[in-house]
Amino acid sequence: MILRHSLISCLLVAAVLLPGWVQGQDFFPEKGHWEERNPEALGVQGARIQEAIALAIREESDADPNLKIAHYLSGFGREPFGYPVGPMKFRGPATGLIIYKGYVIGKWGEPERVDLTFSVAKSFLSTVVGLAVDQGLIANEKDLVHPYMAPIIPYNPDLAHRDKAAHLNEEDVIDLFSGIHNRKITWEHLLRQTSDWEGSLWGKPDWADRPRGASESWLGRERNEPGTVFTYNDTRVNVLALAAMNVWRKPLPVVLRERVMDKIGASPTWRWTGYENSFVVLDGQIMQSVSGGSHWGGGMMINAYDLARFGYLTLRKGQWKGEQLISSDWMAKSRVPGTAQDNYGFMNYFLNTGRREIPAAPESAFFHLGAGTNMVYVDEDHDLVIVSRWIKNASKAELVALVLESLPK
């Protein structure tokens, strides 16, 4: 009888400490607060967590914290038309959060600091495209994009002062999918970065982004059939952003805020921006088309807690406190490897196919990844989310391995 009473007492204590765990329910943080737990209370080796944190701090990126200087000293700054056209800001120190079973068990740096997150913005972009599919604005991601497109009118206040005769033969609207090749592109091709879209948008030609081979081949090369070749290209990502805004008929940050970020309790401090010249007139309103990264500035400025909330939403397959914010169908599709690139789903879902990228992690793990390195690691097998900002890319796998080694076996 004494043993039975002791067992009941232990379960009652556990119910107070870990209500989600005892009741078999997922824990979700409240707006403005994310509950912290001592690692040992969850059976985690605290010393190992501290090793992981020390590694993340020690392996901080050695790129200049002034991201404009870092840009010009990198390969991006040496590209044709490689100058930034969107806002950039100085970054903070190495920063991160470790979320296990819904609780913060480790943190470092300045997790409340708002910083650029580079290509993690692509995961927010693919999310609003998925929401358009969920809402029926896009019938199917395998549809051709061009039937959905109306003429896009760029906002240019200088037009009233230009020489009309000199520009008589110029188009006044943007047709994103003109030409035989571009008209074969589907939404899925853009999401998987296999479209090989050709053209120029916001002053950035497709061929000028990470150009390959001899310069003589940049302009006249033969196009790859859409869907056959993976090429990481931010001009084409920005094409998707503009096309998605055309379908929603409202700025994408508004869509994201109303349908995702407010509902997951994100702070009011994140901002998703485009470029100084990426404005259009839509339904009589001036709107900025956002960028899907910070290659040329702009993109998503966000703190680590808000990144963790988004990562936690993807961990929970698009569900938050019983509400399915993103359909489970879209979440599953986002993680299907592409035929042209088997470690890439819908952008920017990087997959651990063959456990090549992070050998210590399960193959089912995935991560939202951007330059910096900015990583949101998501691991359903271990109920784990790790946000790591400004870590050397080569060290991210070791960070994840140390955290996994700390977890209960």
Secondary structure, DSSP 8 states (H G I E B T S, - for coil): -HHHHHHHHHHHHHHHH-HHHHTT------TT---B--GGGGT--HHHHHHHHHHHHHTB--S-SSHHHHHHHSTGGGSTT-S--S------SSEEEEEETTEEEEEES-TT--EE-GGGHHHHHHHHHHHHHHTTSSS-TTSBSGGG---BEE--GGGGGS-TGGGTTS-SSB-TT-STTGGG-BHHHHHTT-----SEETTEEGGGSS--S-GGGTTT-----TTS-----HHHHHHHHHHHHHHHTS-HHHHHIIIIITTTT--TT-EEEEEEEEEEEETTEEEEEE-SSSTTS-EEEE-HHHHHHHHHHHHTTTEETTEESS-HHHHHHHTS--SS-TTB-STTEEE-GGG-SSTTS-TT-EEEEETTTEEEEEETTTTEEEEEESB-GGGHHHHHHHHHHHS--
